[in-house]
Amino acid sequence: MIEIKDMPKLECPFVRKEVNGEYIVTPEINPDYNWVFEDENVLAIEKLHGTNVSIIIQDGVITSIWNRTNRIPFFNNGKKFIIEALLNSHERGYCNLTDGQWFGEVVGPKVNGNPYKLEEHIWIPFATYAKNHLAYKSWGRYP
């Protein structure tokens, strides 16, 4: 049995300050996050405005679906868009992953006001699609 983990919250490496009642990001680096700029293996990947969903794959089959640490049953009321997103991603080959827990973001018409103006829901896996298509190629090249 695979232990279900929640995707850790990723914090901004830059210091945020309140100015006129709003938080802004400054160019000052939070000392606890210096490693972000020192480790050559760190990638800056576009943050998607969706909902975090992970899948568990065992013996090449998706055996469970999770929204954070809440299991999403295949047959359900109210979360059909998550199942739809995974089916759409599967058709595109995005779910061809090895056994384990895989994190991604569901985006589409019923998620956060659909800022991407998508006509259907899709699950974007972080470790494959996001890493290959949403990473900044200039990260770490400039001071």
C-alpha positions as CSV (number, residue, x, y, z in Angstrom):
1,M,0.0,0.0,0.0
2,I,1.3,3.4,-1.0
3,E,1.3,6.1,1.8
4,I,-0.8,9.0,0.5
5,K,1.1,12.3,0.7
6,D,-0.2,15.8,0.2
7,M,1.7,18.1,-2.3
8,P,3.7,20.4,-0.1
9,K,2.9,24.1,-0.3
10,L,5.6,25.8,-2.3
11,E,6.7,29.1,-0.9
12,C,8.1,32.1,-2.8
13,P,11.8,32.5,-2.3
14,F,11.4,36.3,-2.4
15,V,10.4,38.4,0.6
16,R,6.9,39.8,0.5
17,K,6.0,43.1,2.1
18,E,2.7,44.9,2.7
19,V,2.5,48.2,0.9
20,N,-0.8,50.2,1.0
21,G,-2.7,47.2,2.2
22,E,-1.5,44.8,-0.5
23,Y,1.4,42.3,-0.5
24,I,4.1,42.8,-3.1
25,V,7.1,40.7,-3.9
26,T,10.4,42.4,-3.4
27,P,13.8,41.5,-5.1
28,E,15.1,40.6,-1.6
29,I,15.7,36.8,-1.2
30,N,14.4,35.1,1.9
31,P,17.6,33.7,3.6
32,D,15.8,30.3,4.1
33,Y,15.5,30.0,0.3
34,N,19.0,30.8,-0.9
35,W,19.3,27.2,-2.0
36,V,16.7,27.9,-4.8
37,F,19.3,30.1,-6.5
38,E,22.4,28.0,-5.7
39,D,21.2,24.5,-6.8
40,E,21.6,23.9,-10.5
41,N,18.8,21.3,-10.4
42,V,16.1,23.8,-9.4
43,L,13.5,24.6,-12.0
44,A,11.2,27.5,-12.2
45,I,7.9,26.2,-13.5
46,E,4.8,28.2,-14.3
47,K,2.3,28.1,-11.5
48,L,-1.1,26.8,-12.7
49,H,-4.3,28.2,-11.2
50,G,-6.2,25.0,-10.7
51,T,-6.8,22.4,-8.0
52,N,-4.2,19.9,-6.9
53,V,-4.9,16.3,-7.7
54,S,-2.7,13.3,-7.4
55,I,-3.2,9.8,-8.8
56,I,-1.9,6.5,-7.5
57,I,-0.6,4.1,-10.1
58,Q,-0.1,0.4,-9.1
59,D,0.9,-2.3,-11.7
60,G,0.4,0.3,-14.4
61,V,-3.2,1.1,-13.4
62,I,-4.6,4.2,-11.8
63,T,-6.0,2.8,-8.5
64,S,-7.1,6.0,-6.7
65,I,-7.5,9.7,-7.2
66,W,-6.8,12.3,-4.4
67,N,-7.5,16.0,-4.0
68,R,-4.9,16.8,-1.4
69,T,-5.6,14.0,1.2
70,N,-9.2,13.5,0.3
71,R,-9.9,10.5,-1.9
72,I,-12.1,11.2,-4.9
73,P,-14.3,8.2,-5.8
74,F,-14.6,7.4,-9.5
75,F,-18.4,7.6,-9.3
76,N,-19.2,10.8,-7.4
77,N,-21.4,13.9,-7.2
78,G,-19.7,17.3,-7.4
79,K,-16.2,16.2,-8.5
80,K,-17.0,14.7,-12.0
81,F,-14.8,17.4,-13.6
82,I,-11.7,15.8,-11.9
83,I,-12.5,12.4,-13.4
84,E,-13.2,14.1,-16.8
85,A,-9.8,15.9,-16.5
86,L,-8.0,12.6,-15.9
87,L,-9.8,10.9,-18.8
88,N,-8.9,13.7,-21.1
89,S,-5.3,13.6,-19.9
90,H,-5.2,9.8,-20.4
91,E,-6.3,10.3,-24.0
92,R,-3.4,12.7,-24.5
93,G,-0.9,10.2,-23.0
94,Y,-0.3,12.3,-19.9
95,C,-1.0,9.4,-17.6
96,N,1.6,7.1,-19.0
97,L,3.5,7.1,-15.7
98,T,5.3,4.5,-13.6
99,D,3.9,3.1,-10.4
100,G,3.7,5.6,-7.5
101,Q,1.9,8.8,-6.5
102,W,1.9,11.5,-9.1
103,F,0.9,15.1,-8.5
104,G,-0.7,17.5,-11.0
105,E,-3.1,20.3,-11.4
106,V,-6.6,20.1,-12.8
107,V,-7.6,23.1,-14.8
108,G,-10.7,23.9,-16.9
109,P,-14.2,25.4,-16.9
110,K,-15.2,24.5,-13.3
111,V,-11.9,25.4,-11.7
112,N,-11.1,28.9,-10.3
113,G,-13.1,30.8,-12.9
114,N,-11.2,29.1,-15.8
115,P,-8.5,31.7,-16.3
116,Y,-7.1,29.7,-19.3
117,K,-10.5,29.7,-21.1
118,L,-10.4,26.0,-21.6
119,E,-13.4,24.2,-23.1
120,E,-12.7,20.9,-21.2
121,H,-11.0,19.9,-18.0
122,I,-7.5,18.5,-18.1
123,W,-5.0,17.2,-15.5
124,I,-1.5,18.5,-16.0
125,P,1.1,16.3,-14.3
126,F,4.0,18.3,-12.7
127,A,6.8,15.8,-13.1
128,T,6.3,15.3,-16.8
129,Y,4.2,17.8,-18.7
130,A,4.8,20.8,-16.5
131,K,8.5,20.1,-16.2
132,N,8.8,19.7,-20.0
133,H,6.6,22.4,-21.2
134,L,6.1,25.0,-18.4
135,A,9.7,25.4,-17.1
136,Y,11.5,28.7,-17.7
137,K,14.5,28.1,-19.9
138,S,16.3,31.2,-18.6
139,W,16.1,30.2,-14.9
140,G,19.5,30.6,-13.2
141,R,21.2,32.2,-16.3
142,Y,21.0,35.8,-15.1
143,P,21.8,37.4,-11.8
